[in-house]
Amino acid sequence: MTMKEVFPGVFKVGKKLYTVNMAPGKKVYGEKLVRQQGKEFREWTPERSKLAAAISNNLRHFPFVKDAKILYLGASTGTTVSHVSDICTEGIVYAIEFSERVFHSLLELAKTRKNIVPLMADARKFERYQWVEEVDVIFVDVAQPDETYIAMRNAAEFLKKGGILMISIKSQSIDVTKKSRHVYEQEKQKLEKDYEILELIDLEPFEKNHALLTAKN
């Protein structure tokens, strides 16, 4: 079966997603590598990436283009960041991660992917990375009770006019007493005053109690 491009730089065969490997021969998290049409593709596993889960669940707005500038808050070991790096080949990904334990993996990733800038910092204290330029997209995956507030503060500082803010909401991190869909709606309402809500996608069955909220400023 041939690769079908579903978004710029994102390919699909059946239900499986792929990106073209920026660092041929190298895996990031044990993903499958496939050669086709003279290129090497990396399988993008939705169980390991909220963005891939959203695409698998029919995401409509995909702002990651070849020359996009991205601020990624909560980069962890770089699973999703690596695929964004594959897509935004002429852009840059500022990857913010607070945990020293997983930050080492980001540093290793950046050695073979020159469009990733790993920064160990707390997303609440953007003064530590104040020098970062204005970006096209902010992707937030920090699993904190005040995540939407953190996202909005960073967006006010770094997101260009007309830019896209994507928040991976983990309902259990915000309020364990409420049903997930109520938490998602609550977080959406926090954004509605200042942002145009583009879509809200439940990430089940790939990510339990998670949704991806996409908005435009």
SELUM-546783 format. One record per atom (N, C-alpha, C): residue in three letters; x, y, z. Coordinates in steps of 0.05 Angstrom, whole numbers, padded with zeros to 5 digits, always signed. Example, Ala and Ser with C-alpha at 12.3 -4.5 7.8 and 13.67 -1.06 7.14 Angstrom:
2
ALA+00264-00114+00156
ALA+00246-00090+00156
ALA+00264-00066+00156
SER+00257-00045+00142
SER+00273-00021+00143
SER+00258+00001+00157
This chain:
217
MET+00017-00024+00000
MET+00000+00000+00000
MET+00017+00025+00000
THR+00009+00045-00015
THR+00025+00070-00016
THR+00017+00089+00006
MET+00036+00106+00013
MET+00032+00126+00034
MET+00014+00148+00023
LYS-00007+00154+00038
LYS-00025+00176+00031
LYS-00020+00199+00050
GLU-00014+00223+00039
GLU-00008+00246+00055
GLU-00034+00259+00065
VAL-00039+00258+00091
VAL-00064+00268+00103
VAL-00061+00296+00113
PHE-00037+00304+00120
PHE-00030+00332+00127
PHE-00002+00336+00116
PRO+00007+00361+00112
PRO+00035+00364+00103
PRO+00055+00350+00121
GLY+00069+00330+00110
GLY+00089+00315+00125
GLY+00078+00292+00142
VAL+00052+00288+00141
VAL+00040+00266+00156
VAL+00027+00246+00136
PHE+00034+00221+00138
PHE+00025+00201+00119
PHE+00010+00178+00133
LYS-00007+00165+00118
LYS-00023+00144+00129
LYS-00024+00120+00110
VAL-00022+00096+00122
VAL-00027+00071+00108
VAL-00047+00056+00125
GLY-00071+00052+00115
GLY-00092+00040+00132
GLY-00098+00058+00155
LYS-00094+00048+00179
LYS-00099+00065+00203
LYS-00072+00075+00215
LYS-00050+00067+00203
LYS-00024+00074+00215
LYS-00014+00101+00204
LEU-00002+00117+00222
LEU+00009+00143+00215
LEU+00039+00141+00213
TYR+00051+00158+00195
TYR+00080+00159+00191
TYR+00089+00188+00186
THR+00115+00192+00193
THR+00128+00217+00184
THR+00155+00208+00171
VAL+00165+00225+00153
VAL+00191+00219+00140
VAL+00213+00223+00161
ASN+00230+00204+00165
ASN+00251+00205+00185
ASN+00272+00225+00178
MET+00275+00246+00195
MET+00295+00266+00190
MET+00323+00255+00196
ALA+00325+00235+00212
ALA+00351+00222+00219
ALA+00349+00193+00211
PRO+00352+00187+00185
PRO+00349+00160+00175
PRO+00365+00139+00190
GLY+00352+00116+00196
GLY+00365+00095+00210
GLY+00363+00096+00240
LYS+00354+00119+00250
LYS+00352+00123+00279
LYS+00323+00122+00289
LYS+00318+00106+00309
LYS+00292+00105+00322
LYS+00293+00123+00347
VAL+00270+00133+00356
VAL+00269+00150+00380
VAL+00257+00135+00403
TYR+00236+00119+00399
TYR+00222+00105+00421
TYR+00215+00077+00414
GLY+00231+00065+00396
GLY+00226+00037+00388
GLY+00206+00034+00366
GLU+00199+00056+00353
GLU+00179+00056+00332
GLU+00189+00040+00307
LYS+00170+00031+00291
LYS+00177+00016+00267
LYS+00186+00035+00245
LEU+00207+00027+00230
LEU+00217+00042+00207
LEU+00209+00027+00182
VAL+00199+00043+00162
VAL+00190+00031+00137
VAL+00202+00046+00114
ARG+00213+00032+00094
ARG+00224+00045+00070
ARG+00203+00042+00047
GLN+00198+00065+00035
GLN+00179+00066+00012
GLN+00185+00091-00004
GLN+00183+00088-00030
GLN+00187+00111-00049
GLN+00214+00125-00045
GLY+00234+00109-00037
GLY+00261+00120-00034
GLY+00264+00136-00008
LYS+00245+00134+00010
LYS+00247+00149+00036
LYS+00243+00130+00059
GLU+00253+00138+00082
GLU+00248+00123+00106
GLU+00227+00136+00123
PHE+00206+00121+00130
PHE+00184+00132+00146
PHE+00185+00120+00174
ARG+00177+00136+00194
ARG+00175+00127+00222
ARG+00146+00124+00229
GLU+00138+00101+00239
GLU+00110+00099+00248
GLU+00106+00117+00272
TRP+00083+00131+00272
TRP+00076+00150+00293
TRP+00053+00138+00309
THR+00060+00128+00333
THR+00041+00112+00349
THR+00022+00129+00365
PRO-00004+00128+00360
PRO-00023+00144+00375
PRO-00025+00138+00405
GLU-00018+00114+00412
GLU-00018+00107+00441
GLU+00005+00121+00456
ARG+00025+00131+00441
ARG+00048+00144+00453
ARG+00049+00174+00448
SER+00030+00184+00433
SER+00031+00213+00426
SER+00002+00224+00424
LYS-00003+00245+00440
LYS-00030+00257+00440
LYS-00036+00270+00413
LEU-00016+00281+00400
LEU-00021+00293+00374
LEU-00029+00272+00353
ALA-00014+00249+00354
ALA-00021+00227+00336
ALA-00049+00216+00342
ALA-00056+00215+00368
ALA-00082+00205+00376
ALA-00104+00223+00365
ALA-00099+00250+00366
ALA-00118+00269+00355
ALA-00122+00266+00325
ILE-00099+00261+00311
ILE-00101+00257+00281
ILE-00117+00232+00276
SER-00112+00211+00291
SER-00126+00185+00287
SER-00156+00189+00293
ASN-00163+00208+00310
ASN-00191+00214+00316
ASN-00202+00237+00300
ASN-00191+00241+00276
ASN-00201+00260+00256
ASN-00197+00289+00263
LEU-00173+00296+00272
LEU-00166+00324+00276
LEU-00168+00339+00249
ARG-00179+00363+00250
ARG-00183+00378+00225
ARG-00163+00401+00222
HIS-00154+00412+00244
HIS-00135+00435+00242
HIS-00107+00425+00250
PHE-00089+00427+00230
PHE-00062+00417+00234
PHE-00042+00439+00226
PRO-00032+00455+00245
PRO-00016+00479+00239
PRO+00013+00474+00235
PHE+00022+00449+00237
PHE+00050+00442+00235
PHE+00058+00440+00205
VAL+00070+00461+00195
VAL+00079+00461+00167
VAL+00109+00462+00166
LYS+00120+00460+00142
LYS+00149+00457+00139
LYS+00166+00478+00153
ASP+00158+00503+00152
ASP+00174+00524+00164
ASP+00163+00536+00190
ALA+00145+00521+00203
ALA+00132+00531+00227
ALA+00152+00533+00251
LYS+00147+00553+00267
LYS+00161+00556+00293
LYS+00143+00547+00315
ILE+00153+00528+00331
ILE+00136+00515+00351
ILE+00148+00520+00379
LEU+00130+00526+00399
LEU+00138+00525+00427
LEU+00123+00501+00439
TYR+00138+00481+00448
TYR+00126+00456+00458
TYR+00131+00455+00488
LEU+00110+00457+00504
LEU+00112+00457+00533
LEU+00105+00430+00544
GLY+00124+00418+00558
GLY+00120+00390+00568
GLY+00130+00370+00548
ALA+00154+00374+00538
ALA+00165+00357+00516
ALA+00171+00329+00525
SER+00175+00324+00551
SER+00182+00297+00561
SER+00207+00286+00547
THR+00206+00261+00539
THR+00230+00249+00526
THR+00232+00256+00496
GLY+00211+00269+00486
GLY+00213+00278+00458
GLY+00199+00261+00437
THR+00181+00243+00446
THR+00167+00225+00427
THR+00152+00242+00406
THR+00134+00259+00415
THR+00119+00275+00395
THR+00136+00296+00383
VAL+00154+00308+00399
VAL+00172+00329+00388
VAL+00188+00318+00364
SER+00196+00293+00365
SER+00212+00281+00344
SER+00196+00280+00318
HIS+00170+00274+00320
HIS+00153+00274+00296
HIS+00148+00302+00285
VAL+00144+00321+00304
VAL+00141+00349+00295
VAL+00166+00358+00281
SER+00189+00349+00291
SER+00215+00355+00279
SER+00216+00344+00250
ASP+00206+00320+00246
ASP+00205+00308+00219
ASP+00188+00325+00200
ILE+00166+00337+00211
ILE+00148+00352+00194
ILE+00158+00380+00189
CYS+00167+00394+00210
CYS+00176+00422+00208
CYS+00205+00423+00201
THR+00213+00412+00178
THR+00241+00409+00171
THR+00256+00436+00169
GLU+00242+00457+00161
GLU+00254+00483+00158
GLU+00246+00502+00180
GLY+00233+00492+00200
GLY+00224+00508+00223
GLY+00241+00502+00247
ILE+00230+00506+00271
ILE+00245+00502+00296
ILE+00225+00494+00317
VAL+00233+00476+00335
VAL+00217+00468+00358
VAL+00232+00474+00383
TYR+00221+00494+00398
TYR+00232+00500+00425
TYR+00218+00481+00445
ALA+00233+00461+00454
ALA+00222+00440+00470
ALA+00228+00444+00500
ILE+00207+00452+00515
ILE+00210+00458+00543
ILE+00203+00434+00560
GLU+00221+00426+00578
GLU+00216+00404+00597
GLU+00228+00410+00624
PHE+00213+00405+00645
PHE+00221+00412+00672
PHE+00236+00390+00686
SER+00230+00365+00679
SER+00242+00342+00693
SER+00270+00336+00683
GLU+00289+00338+00701
GLU+00317+00332+00693
GLU+00321+00303+00684
ARG+00304+00285+00696
ARG+00307+00257+00690
ARG+00302+00251+00661
VAL+00282+00264+00649
VAL+00276+00258+00621
VAL+00289+00278+00601
PHE+00299+00300+00612
PHE+00311+00320+00595
PHE+00335+00310+00580
HIS+00350+00291+00592
HIS+00373+00279+00579
HIS+00366+00267+00551
SER+00342+00255+00550
SER+00333+00243+00524
SER+00329+00265+00503
LEU+00318+00288+00512
LEU+00315+00310+00493
LEU+00341+00320+00483
LEU+00361+00322+00500
LEU+00388+00331+00492
LEU+00399+00311+00471
GLU+00396+00286+00476
GLU+00406+00266+00456
GLU+00391+00269+00430
LEU+00365+00273+00431
LEU+00349+00277+00406
LEU+00359+00300+00390
ALA+00366+00322+00404
ALA+00374+00347+00390
ALA+00401+00344+00376
LYS+00417+00324+00384
LYS+00443+00320+00371
LYS+00440+00312+00342
THR+00419+00297+00335
THR+00415+00289+00308
THR+00393+00304+00293
ARG+00379+00322+00308
ARG+00358+00338+00296
ARG+00362+00367+00303
LYS+00374+00381+00284
LYS+00383+00409+00290
LYS+00360+00429+00292
ASN+00335+00420+00286
ASN+00313+00439+00289
ASN+00299+00437+00316
ILE+00311+00421+00335
ILE+00301+00420+00362
ILE+00319+00435+00381
VAL+00307+00453+00396
VAL+00322+00468+00417
VAL+00312+00459+00444
PRO+00326+00441+00458
PRO+00316+00432+00484
PRO+00322+00452+00506
LEU+00302+00458+00523
LEU+00306+00477+00544
LEU+00295+00466+00570
MET+00311+00463+00591
MET+00301+00454+00616
MET+00291+00478+00632
ALA+00264+00479+00635
ALA+00252+00502+00648
ALA+00224+00494+00657
ASP+00213+00510+00675
ASP+00186+00507+00685
ASP+00168+00525+00667
ALA+00148+00513+00655
ALA+00130+00528+00637
ALA+00115+00551+00651
ARG+00114+00550+00678
ARG+00102+00572+00693
ARG+00120+00596+00694
LYS+00146+00592+00690
LYS+00166+00613+00692
LYS+00179+00619+00665
PHE+00163+00630+00647
PHE+00173+00634+00620
PHE+00195+00655+00618
GLU+00199+00669+00640
GLU+00221+00689+00641
GLU+00247+00675+00636
ARG+00249+00649+00643
ARG+00274+00633+00639
ARG+00280+00629+00609
TYR+00259+00630+00592
TYR+00264+00627+00563
TYR+00252+00651+00548
GLN+00254+00674+00561
GLN+00242+00698+00550
GLN+00253+00705+00522
TRP+00277+00696+00516
TRP+00290+00702+00491
TRP+00278+00687+00467
VAL+00261+00667+00472
VAL+00249+00652+00450
VAL+00232+00671+00432
GLU+00235+00668+00406
GLU+00221+00685+00387
GLU+00191+00680+00386
GLU+00177+00698+00372
GLU+00148+00694+00368
GLU+00144+00668+00352
VAL+00124+00652+00360
VAL+00120+00627+00347
VAL+00092+00625+00333
ASP+00090+00605+00315
ASP+00065+00600+00301
ASP+00046+00582+00316
VAL+00058+00564+00332
VAL+00042+00544+00346
VAL+00053+00540+00374
ILE+00035+00539+00394
ILE+00043+00530+00421
ILE+00028+00504+00427
PHE+00043+00483+00433
PHE+00030+00458+00441
PHE+00037+00453+00470
VAL+00016+00448+00486
VAL+00019+00446+00515
VAL+00010+00419+00525
ASP+00028+00405+00539
ASP+00023+00379+00551
ASP+00037+00377+00578
VAL+00027+00392+00597
VAL+00041+00394+00623
VAL+00026+00380+00646
ALA+00001+00371+00642
ALA-00015+00356+00662
ALA-00014+00369+00689
GLN-00021+00394+00691
GLN-00023+00409+00716
GLN-00052+00420+00719
PRO-00061+00424+00744
PRO-00088+00434+00749
PRO-00093+00461+00735
ASP-00071+00477+00733
ASP-00074+00504+00721
ASP-00062+00505+00693
GLU-00063+00482+00679
GLU-00051+00480+00653
GLU-00061+00501+00633
THR-00087+00506+00632
THR-00098+00525+00613
THR-00088+00553+00619
TYR-00085+00559+00644
TYR-00074+00585+00652
TYR-00045+00587+00643
ILE-00029+00566+00648
ILE-00001+00565+00639
ILE+00000+00569+00608
ALA-00018+00556+00594
ALA-00019+00558+00565
ALA-00025+00587+00556
MET-00044+00599+00569
MET-00052+00626+00561
MET-00030+00647+00567
ARG-00016+00643+00589
ARG+00006+00662+00596
ARG+00028+00660+00576
ASN+00035+00635+00568
ASN+00056+00632+00548
ASN+00047+00642+00521
ALA+00021+00638+00514
ALA+00011+00648+00489
ALA+00011+00678+00487
ALA+00004+00691+00510
ALA+00005+00721+00510
ALA+00033+00731+00505
GLU+00053+00715+00513
GLU+00081+00724+00511
GLU+00093+00716+00484
PHE+00086+00693+00473
PHE+00101+00682+00450
PHE+00085+00677+00425
LEU+00059+00674+00427
LEU+00043+00666+00403
LEU+00037+00690+00385
LYS+00043+00687+00360
LYS+00038+00709+00341
LYS+00008+00712+00337
LYS+00000+00736+00327
LYS-00028+00741+00321
LYS-00037+00721+00300
GLY-00060+00708+00305
GLY-00069+00688+00286
GLY-00056+00661+00289
GLY-00040+00658+00311
GLY-00026+00633+00316
GLY-00045+00613+00329
ILE-00035+00588+00331
ILE-00052+00566+00341
ILE-00042+00556+00369
LEU-00060+00553+00387
LEU-00055+00542+00414
LEU-00068+00515+00416
MET-00052+00495+00423
MET-00063+00468+00426
MET-00057+00458+00454
ILE-00078+00450+00469
ILE-00074+00441+00496
ILE-00084+00413+00500
SER-00066+00396+00509
SER-00073+00368+00515
SER-00084+00368+00543
ILE-00110+00364+00547
ILE-00122+00365+00573
ILE-00124+00338+00585
LYS-00113+00334+00609
LYS-00116+00309+00624
LYS-00135+00316+00646
SER-00160+00306+00643
SER-00181+00314+00662
SER-00175+00307+00691
GLN-00161+00284+00695
GLN-00155+00275+00722
GLN-00135+00293+00736
SER-00120+00308+00721
SER-00100+00326+00733
SER-00114+00352+00742
ILE-00138+00357+00731
ILE-00151+00382+00737
ILE-00173+00379+00758
ASP-00190+00358+00756
ASP-00211+00354+00775
ASP-00220+00325+00774
VAL-00212+00309+00793
VAL-00219+00280+00793
VAL-00249+00275+00800
THR-00262+00296+00811
THR-00290+00293+00819
THR-00310+00296+00796
LYS-00301+00308+00774
LYS-00319+00313+00752
LYS-00315+00293+00729
LYS-00335+00289+00713
LYS-00333+00273+00689
LYS-00314+00288+00670
SER-00299+00272+00654
SER-00279+00284+00636
SER-00291+00304+00617
ARG-00314+00298+00606
ARG-00326+00317+00586
ARG-00333+00344+00599
HIS-00340+00344+00625
HIS-00346+00369+00639
HIS-00321+00385+00643
VAL-00299+00371+00649
VAL-00273+00385+00652
VAL-00264+00397+00626
TYR-00267+00382+00604
TYR-00260+00393+00577
TYR-00275+00418+00571
GLU-00301+00418+00577
GLU-00318+00441+00571
GLU-00311+00465+00589
GLN-00304+00459+00613
GLN-00295+00480+00632
GLN-00270+00494+00622
GLU-00251+00478+00613
GLU-00225+00489+00603
GLU-00230+00505+00577
LYS-00248+00495+00560
LYS-00255+00509+00536
LYS-00266+00536+00542
GLN-00284+00538+00562
GLN-00296+00564+00569
GLN-00275+00584+00579
LYS-00254+00575+00591
LYS-00233+00593+00600
LYS-00219+00607+00576
LEU-00219+00594+00553
LEU-00206+00605+00530
LEU-00224+00622+00513
GLU-00250+00618+00515
GLU-00269+00629+00495
GLU-00269+00659+00494
LYS-00263+00672+00516
LYS-00263+00702+00516
LYS-00242+00714+00497
ASP-00219+00701+00497
ASP-00196+00713+00481
ASP-00188+00697+00456
TYR-00200+00673+00453
TYR-00192+00656+00431
TYR-00216+00646+00415
GLU-00211+00640+00390
GLU-00232+00626+00374
GLU-00227+00596+00377
ILE-00246+00582+00388
ILE-00243+00553+00392
ILE-00247+00539+00365
LEU-00227+00524+00356
LEU-00229+00511+00330
LEU-00240+00482+00333
GLU-00230+00468+00353
GLU-00241+00441+00357
GLU-00232+00429+00384
LEU-00248+00410+00393
LEU-00242+00396+00418
LEU-00245+00366+00412
ILE-00223+00351+00414
ILE-00224+00323+00406
ILE-00217+00304+00429
ASP-00235+00286+00435
ASP-00231+00266+00456
ASP-00210+00246+00445
LEU-00190+00239+00461
LEU-00168+00222+00452
LEU-00172+00192+00459
GLU-00196+00185+00470
GLU-00202+00157+00473
GLU-00203+00143+00445
PRO-00195+00119+00442
PRO-00186+00100+00462
PRO-00156+00100+00467
PHE-00142+00118+00453
PHE-00113+00119+00455
PHE-00103+00130+00481
GLU-00116+00151+00491
GLU-00108+00164+00516
GLU-00133+00167+00533
LYS-00134+00153+00556
LYS-00157+00154+00574
LYS-00159+00181+00588
ASN-00183+00193+00590
ASN-00187+00218+00604
ASN-00171+00241+00592
HIS-00167+00241+00566
HIS-00152+00263+00553
HIS-00168+00274+00529
ALA-00164+00299+00524
ALA-00175+00312+00500
ALA-00154+00332+00490
LEU-00156+00339+00464
LEU-00139+00360+00453
LEU-00157+00383+00445
LEU-00151+00406+00457
LEU-00166+00431+00451
LEU-00149+00449+00433
THR-00160+00457+00411
THR-00146+00474+00392
THR-00160+00501+00389
ALA-00144+00523+00391
ALA-00156+00550+00390
ALA-00138+00568+00375
LYS-00149+00590+00365
LYS-00134+00610+00349
LYS-00137+00637+00363
ASN-00115+00652+00364
ASN-00116+00678+00378
ASN-00121+00701+00359
